[in-house]
Amino acid sequence: ETSHERLQALGALAVSDGGAVTHFCDKPSENLDKFNGFWGCFGFRRAAARALLQTMMRSIARQPVDISDFGAAVGAFPLASHLDLGTWPNLHRAVEEKLFSSGDPRKAEDPTVPRP
């Protein structure tokens, strides 16, 4: 990502050529040239949840955060598209365009399970 506007509006990442996240900041206002991506989702093990939440809360509060605070390697992958559901206009758009599935989300991934 090269758009400073987008990096300031989203959580910014510095991602190495190998896909490792080396730095991150929630909505940075300075040093934007060190970031080259933004986060769109998280995947983690339950055991990492507390450390992830505490680290994210520090970042949102604009406190310094070290990626090693997660206690594990953090990787990144490209997204084909995104919709930031952290804003009311986008949340309304998602509801209006029925971007959410109805029914049991565990069944939504299984094409063999009939959908309502």
CYANA upper distance limits for C-alpha pairs under 8 A (distance plus 0.5 A):
  1 GLU  CA      7 LEU  CA      8.08
  1 GLU  CA     35 PHE  CA      8.23
  1 GLU  CA     36 ASN  CA      5.20
  1 GLU  CA     37 GLY  CA      5.19
  1 GLU  CA     38 PHE  CA      7.69
  2 THR  CA      7 LEU  CA      8.35
  2 THR  CA     36 ASN  CA      6.58
  2 THR  CA     37 GLY  CA      8.21
  3 SER  CA      7 LEU  CA      6.77
  4 HIS  CA      8 GLN  CA      6.54
  4 HIS  CA     32 LEU  CA      6.89
  5 GLU  CA      9 ALA  CA      6.80
  6 ARG  CA     10 LEU  CA      6.56
  7 LEU  CA     11 GLY  CA      7.05
  7 LEU  CA     12 ALA  CA      5.73
  7 LEU  CA     27 LYS  CA      7.01
  7 LEU  CA     28 PRO  CA      7.56
  7 LEU  CA     32 LEU  CA      7.81
  7 LEU  CA     35 PHE  CA      8.12
  7 LEU  CA     37 GLY  CA      7.84
  7 LEU  CA     38 PHE  CA      6.93
  8 GLN  CA     12 ALA  CA      7.77
  8 GLN  CA     26 ASP  CA      8.44
  8 GLN  CA     27 LYS  CA      4.94
  8 GLN  CA     28 PRO  CA      5.69
  8 GLN  CA     29 SER  CA      6.62
  8 GLN  CA     32 LEU  CA      8.42
  9 ALA  CA     27 LYS  CA      5.84
 10 LEU  CA     26 ASP  CA      7.07
 10 LEU  CA     27 LYS  CA      5.79
 10 LEU  CA     38 PHE  CA      6.70
 10 LEU  CA     39 TRP  CA      7.70
 11 GLY  CA     24 PHE  CA      7.61
 11 GLY  CA     25 CYS  CA      6.30
 11 GLY  CA     26 ASP  CA      4.65
 11 GLY  CA     27 LYS  CA      5.66
 11 GLY  CA     28 PRO  CA      8.07
 11 GLY  CA     38 PHE  CA      5.76
 11 GLY  CA     39 TRP  CA      6.03
 12 ALA  CA     24 PHE  CA      5.99
 12 ALA  CA     25 CYS  CA      5.83
 12 ALA  CA     26 ASP  CA      6.59
 12 ALA  CA     27 LYS  CA      6.96
 12 ALA  CA     28 PRO  CA      7.41
 12 ALA  CA     35 PHE  CA      6.56
 12 ALA  CA     36 ASN  CA      7.90
 12 ALA  CA     37 GLY  CA      6.28
 12 ALA  CA     38 PHE  CA      4.84
 12 ALA  CA     39 TRP  CA      7.01
 13 LEU  CA     21 VAL  CA      7.05
 13 LEU  CA     22 THR  CA      8.03
 13 LEU  CA     23 HIS  CA      6.24
 13 LEU  CA     24 PHE  CA      4.90
 13 LEU  CA     25 CYS  CA      7.23
 13 LEU  CA     35 PHE  CA      5.78
 13 LEU  CA     36 ASN  CA      6.63
 13 LEU  CA     37 GLY  CA      5.35
 13 LEU  CA     38 PHE  CA      5.66
 13 LEU  CA     39 TRP  CA      7.29
 14 ALA  CA     21 VAL  CA      6.27
 14 ALA  CA     22 THR  CA      6.05
 14 ALA  CA     23 HIS  CA      5.48
 14 ALA  CA     24 PHE  CA      6.70
 14 ALA  CA     34 LYS  CA      6.79
 14 ALA  CA     35 PHE  CA      4.83
 14 ALA  CA     36 ASN  CA      5.82
 14 ALA  CA     37 GLY  CA      6.73
 15 VAL  CA     19 GLY  CA      6.20
 15 VAL  CA     20 ALA  CA      5.98
 15 VAL  CA     21 VAL  CA      5.01
 15 VAL  CA     22 THR  CA      6.44
 15 VAL  CA     23 HIS  CA      7.95
 15 VAL  CA     35 PHE  CA      7.93
 15 VAL  CA     36 ASN  CA      6.91
 15 VAL  CA     37 GLY  CA      7.23
 15 VAL  CA     75 GLY  CA      8.49
 15 VAL  CA     76 ALA  CA      7.50
 16 SER  CA     20 ALA  CA      5.78
 16 SER  CA     21 VAL  CA      6.96
 16 SER  CA     22 THR  CA      7.39
 19 GLY  CA     75 GLY  CA      6.10
 19 GLY  CA     76 ALA  CA      5.78
 19 GLY  CA     77 PHE  CA      7.22
 20 ALA  CA     73 ALA  CA      7.93
 20 ALA  CA     74 VAL  CA      6.45
 20 ALA  CA     75 GLY  CA      4.91
 20 ALA  CA     76 ALA  CA      6.64
 21 VAL  CA     67 ILE  CA      8.21
 21 VAL  CA     73 ALA  CA      8.50
 21 VAL  CA     74 VAL  CA      5.94
 21 VAL  CA     75 GLY  CA      5.80
 21 VAL  CA     76 ALA  CA      6.77
 22 THR  CA     67 ILE  CA      6.91
 22 THR  CA     74 VAL  CA      8.40
 23 HIS  CA     35 PHE  CA      8.27
 23 HIS  CA     66 ASP  CA      7.66
 23 HIS  CA     67 ILE  CA      6.47
 24 PHE  CA     35 PHE  CA      8.26
 24 PHE  CA     65 VAL  CA      8.29
 24 PHE  CA     67 ILE  CA      7.70
 25 CYS  CA     59 SER  CA      6.50
 25 CYS  CA     60 ILE  CA      8.39
 25 CYS  CA     65 VAL  CA      8.22
 26 ASP  CA     59 SER  CA      6.23
 26 ASP  CA     60 ILE  CA      6.07
 26 ASP  CA     62 ARG  CA      8.05
 27 LYS  CA     60 ILE  CA      8.44
 28 PRO  CA     32 LEU  CA      7.40
 31 ASN  CA     35 PHE  CA      8.40
 40 GLY  CA     79 LEU  CA      8.18
 40 GLY  CA     82 HIS  CA      7.38
 40 GLY  CA     84 ASP  CA      8.11
 44 PHE  CA     48 ALA  CA      6.89
 44 PHE  CA     49 ALA  CA      7.47
 45 ARG  CA     49 ALA  CA      7.26
 48 ALA  CA     52 LEU  CA      6.57
 48 ALA  CA     70 PHE  CA      7.81
 49 ALA  CA     53 LEU  CA      6.55
 50 ARG  CA     54 GLN  CA      6.62
 51 ALA  CA     55 THR  CA      6.51
 51 ALA  CA     69 ASP  CA      7.72
 51 ALA  CA     70 PHE  CA      6.31
 51 ALA  CA     71 GLY  CA      8.36
 52 LEU  CA     56 MET  CA      6.53
 52 LEU  CA     70 PHE  CA      6.46
 53 LEU  CA     57 MET  CA      6.58
 54 GLN  CA     58 ARG  CA      6.85
 55 THR  CA     59 SER  CA      6.83
 55 THR  CA     65 VAL  CA      7.25
 55 THR  CA     69 ASP  CA      7.28
 55 THR  CA     70 PHE  CA      7.69
 56 MET  CA     60 ILE  CA      6.64
 57 MET  CA     61 ALA  CA      6.66
 58 ARG  CA     62 ARG  CA      6.86
 58 ARG  CA     63 GLN  CA      5.63
 58 ARG  CA     64 PRO  CA      7.65
 58 ARG  CA     65 VAL  CA      7.34
 59 SER  CA     63 GLN  CA      5.93
 59 SER  CA     64 PRO  CA      7.11
 59 SER  CA     65 VAL  CA      6.63
 65 VAL  CA     69 ASP  CA      7.72
 67 ILE  CA     74 VAL  CA      8.28
 68 SER  CA     72 ALA  CA      7.38
 68 SER  CA     73 ALA  CA      8.32
 70 PHE  CA     74 VAL  CA      8.45
 83 LEU  CA     90 ASN  CA      7.29
 84 ASP  CA     90 ASN  CA      6.92
 84 ASP  CA     91 LEU  CA      8.40
 85 LEU  CA     90 ASN  CA      6.12
 85 LEU  CA     91 LEU  CA      5.61
 85 LEU  CA     94 ALA  CA      8.46
 86 GLY  CA     90 ASN  CA      8.04
 86 GLY  CA     91 LEU  CA      7.72
 87 THR  CA     91 LEU  CA      6.66
 88 TRP  CA     92 HIS  CA      6.54
 89 PRO  CA     93 ARG  CA      6.66
 90 ASN  CA     94 ALA  CA      6.60
 91 LEU  CA     95 VAL  CA      6.85
 92 HIS  CA     96 GLU  CA      6.57
 93 ARG  CA     97 GLU  CA      6.43
 94 ALA  CA     98 LYS  CA      6.39
 94 ALA  CA     99 LEU  CA      5.54
 94 ALA  CA    100 PHE  CA      7.48
 95 VAL  CA     99 LEU  CA      6.80
 95 VAL  CA    100 PHE  CA      7.39
101 SER  CA    105 PRO  CA      7.59
101 SER  CA    108 ALA  CA      7.82
102 SER  CA    116 PRO  CA      8.27
103 GLY  CA    107 LYS  CA      8.42
103 GLY  CA    108 ALA  CA      8.25
103 GLY  CA    115 ARG  CA      7.95
103 GLY  CA    116 PRO  CA      7.34
104 ASP  CA    108 ALA  CA      7.12
105 PRO  CA    109 GLU  CA      7.81
106 ARG  CA    110 ASP  CA      8.24
107 LYS  CA    111 PRO  CA      8.49
107 LYS  CA    113 VAL  CA      6.74
107 LYS  CA    115 ARG  CA      8.35
108 ALA  CA    113 VAL  CA      8.29
108 ALA  CA    115 ARG  CA      7.93
